[in-house]
């Protein structure tokens, strides 16, 4: 499982939900456990969601997660331990209405 956070300058929850839909289309995957909340720091919204990973072994899930990130952004900064605490950050999204994206490989997949 991967956990994602997205920051959007959307002015309403309805607009943030549209951005989420565009992101899902670009990912080519359905997201689960999506939540939306105002994010006053940028005057917009933040939404979080999970994307189930299909890789059977850890290394396959790592590559799958990085590839998913490349579908919706570029200039990724990877951090953490590739074996237990891997995360990625990009403020170069390729989906309209997004300011920044972060993903994390959930511990249950490590």
ZALUM-345865 format. One record per residue (C-alpha): x, y, z; residue number from 1. Coordinates in nm, 4 decimals, always signed. Example, Ala and Ser with C-alpha at 12.3 -4.5 7.8 and 13.67 -1.06 7.14 Angstrom:
<nodes>
[[+1.2300 -0.4500 +0.7800] 1]
[[+1.3670 -0.1060 +0.7140] 2]
</nodes>
This chain:
<nodes>
[[+0.0000 +0.0000 +0.0000] 1]
[[+0.1188 +0.3511 -0.0713] 2]
[[-0.0002 +0.6649 +0.1059] 3]
[[-0.0215 +0.9896 -0.0900] 4]
[[-0.0733 +1.3539 +0.0071] 5]
[[-0.1536 +1.6237 -0.2479] 6]
[[-0.1645 +2.0003 -0.1967] 7]
[[-0.3898 +2.1957 -0.4302] 8]
[[-0.4623 +2.5673 -0.4586] 9]
[[-0.8269 +2.4730 -0.5271] 10]
[[-1.0642 +2.7221 -0.3643] 11]
[[-1.3343 +2.4713 -0.2698] 12]
[[-1.3722 +2.1054 -0.1810] 13]
[[-1.5666 +2.0558 -0.5026] 14]
[[-1.2704 +2.1890 -0.7034] 15]
[[-1.0273 +1.9740 -0.5026] 16]
[[-1.2404 +1.6684 -0.5840] 17]
[[-1.2129 +1.7534 -0.9551] 18]
[[-0.8353 +1.7718 -0.9214] 19]
[[-0.8396 +1.4338 -0.7459] 20]
[[-1.0412 +1.2865 -1.0336] 21]
[[-0.7878 +1.4178 -1.2886] 22]
[[-0.5063 +1.2735 -1.0796] 23]
[[-0.6778 +0.9331 -1.0629] 24]
[[-0.7207 +0.9350 -1.4406] 25]
[[-0.3515 +1.0140 -1.4911] 26]
[[-0.2457 +0.7487 -1.2386] 27]
[[-0.4565 +0.4885 -1.4144] 28]
[[-0.5503 +0.3508 -1.0737] 29]
[[-0.8438 +0.3880 -0.8402] 30]
[[-0.7508 +0.5411 -0.5069] 31]
[[-0.8978 +0.4379 -0.1724] 32]
[[-0.9559 +0.6008 +0.1676] 33]
[[-0.9497 +0.9525 +0.0196] 34]
[[-0.9946 +1.2444 +0.2589] 35]
[[-1.0118 +1.6181 +0.1874] 36]
[[-0.9327 +1.9035 +0.4241] 37]
[[-0.8725 +2.2770 +0.3911] 38]
[[-0.5055 +2.3768 +0.3899] 39]
[[-0.4892 +2.7414 +0.4997] 40]
[[-0.1126 +2.7711 +0.4492] 41]
[[-0.1668 +2.7901 +0.0711] 42]
[[-0.5300 +2.8967 +0.0808] 43]
[[-0.6291 +2.5692 -0.0808] 44]
[[-0.6952 +2.2048 -0.0021] 45]
[[-0.4987 +1.8963 +0.0869] 46]
[[-0.6182 +1.5480 +0.0079] 47]
[[-0.4760 +1.2141 +0.1074] 48]
[[-0.5423 +0.8684 -0.0299] 49]
[[-0.4011 +0.5189 -0.0594] 50]
[[-0.3052 +0.3352 -0.3752] 51]
[[-0.2777 -0.0430 -0.3448] 52]
[[+0.0388 -0.1813 -0.5031] 53]
[[+0.0379 -0.5024 -0.7045] 54]
[[+0.4047 -0.6007 -0.6819] 55]
[[+0.4609 -0.9310 -0.5053] 56]
[[+0.8022 -0.8502 -0.3587] 57]
[[+0.9363 -0.5324 -0.2014] 58]
[[+1.1599 -0.4304 -0.4924] 59]
[[+0.8664 -0.4614 -0.7368] 60]
[[+0.6523 -0.2367 -0.5151] 61]
[[+0.9307 +0.0241 -0.4943] 62]
[[+0.9633 +0.0398 -0.8738] 63]
[[+0.5839 +0.0422 -0.9147] 64]
[[+0.5488 +0.3331 -0.6727] 65]
[[+0.8200 +0.5385 -0.8413] 66]
[[+0.6591 +0.4699 -1.1810] 67]
[[+0.3186 +0.5832 -1.0502] 68]
[[+0.4789 +0.9044 -0.9269] 69]
[[+0.6275 +0.9664 -1.2709] 70]
[[+0.2775 +0.9577 -1.4209] 71]
[[+0.1709 +1.2640 -1.2221] 72]
[[+0.4905 +1.4612 -1.1610] 73]
[[+0.8591 +1.5019 -1.2288] 74]
[[+1.1650 +1.6177 -1.0383] 75]
[[+1.1018 +1.3681 -0.7581] 76]
[[+1.3135 +1.3866 -0.4462] 77]
[[+1.3446 +1.0476 -0.2801] 78]
[[+1.4249 +1.0165 +0.0887] 79]
[[+1.4339 +0.7624 +0.3656] 80]
[[+1.5477 +0.4046 +0.3727] 81]
[[+1.4554 +0.2112 +0.0587] 82]
[[+1.3961 -0.0963 +0.2752] 83]
[[+1.1658 +0.0545 +0.5332] 84]
[[+1.0850 +0.4237 +0.5114] 85]
[[+1.0872 +0.5305 +0.1464] 86]
[[+0.9112 +0.8510 +0.0438] 87]
[[+0.9027 +1.0850 -0.2542] 88]
[[+0.8257 +1.4559 -0.2941] 89]
[[+0.7615 +1.6659 -0.6033] 90]
[[+0.6562 +2.0241 -0.6540] 91]
[[+0.6623 +1.9775 -1.0316] 92]
[[+0.3234 +1.8141 -1.0939] 93]
[[+0.2003 +1.7278 -1.4417] 94]
[[-0.1653 +1.7420 -1.3345] 95]
[[-0.3441 +2.0790 -1.3397] 96]
[[-0.4526 +2.2134 -1.0021] 97]
[[-0.1750 +2.0526 -0.7973] 98]
[[+0.1011 +2.2399 -0.6198] 99]
[[+0.2905 +1.9525 -0.4560] 100]
[[+0.2702 +1.5740 -0.4141] 101]
[[+0.4164 +1.3374 -0.1594] 102]
[[+0.4013 +0.9570 -0.1473] 103]
[[+0.5169 +0.7074 +0.1119] 104]
[[+0.5559 +0.3317 +0.1001] 105]
[[+0.3367 +0.2126 +0.3884] 106]
[[+0.5100 +0.0054 +0.6558] 107]
[[+0.2882 -0.2927 +0.5829] 108]
[[+0.4618 -0.3152 +0.2435] 109]
[[+0.8169 -0.2839 +0.3743] 110]
</nodes>
